[in-house]
Amino acid sequence: MKHLLSIITMAAFILIGISCSVSYSFTGASIPVEAKTISISYFPNQSLLVVPTLSQTFTDALKDRFVQQTPLDLIPENGDIAIEGVISDYTSRPTAIQGNDVAALNRLTITVKVKCVNKYDDKQSFERSFSRFADYSSSQNLNSVQDALIEEIVSALTEDIFNNAVVNW
């Protein structure tokens, strides 16, 4: 019995030691140990159709995602990971055309061009466009559903950018 108690105690110490040396992340973020800061520049809206609040909404959502899901400190510029870009497209187009050439649905699409520089892991640096959309009924006016659609699309875009920047799946 004394021998069994010793084995159980030793196994507990080994498990505690192993769990202390491994870091887990619920987001799957893989950030170089040296990286301590992130800077995210304001994303100006350069699309033909400009929604006055979109740039601030998008920029704030991107900052929030990184602050909430990484241990990085947000600084104004020159972060160990630096993200900048523009909103390059904001369009609403008909989709799902019915037999009488009338659209059953419209599609709101937002595209952002993003440049991410990771000072400690160049393989995680990139420059590319991300695009997401949400559909809405053609019987609805875009102005009446725009805020909810923007929230949905911005959430998906920020997740895509986050995954591309710090998740190695």
Secondary structure, 3 states (H helix, E strand, C coil): CHHHHHHHHHHHHHHHHHHHHCCCCCCCECCCCCCCEEEECCCCECCCCCCCCHHHHHHHHHHHHHHHHCCCEECCCCCCEEEEEEEEEEEEEEEEECCCCCEEEEEEEEEEEEEEEECCCHHHCEEEEEEEEEEEECCCCHHHHHHHHHHHHHHHHHHHHHHHHHECC
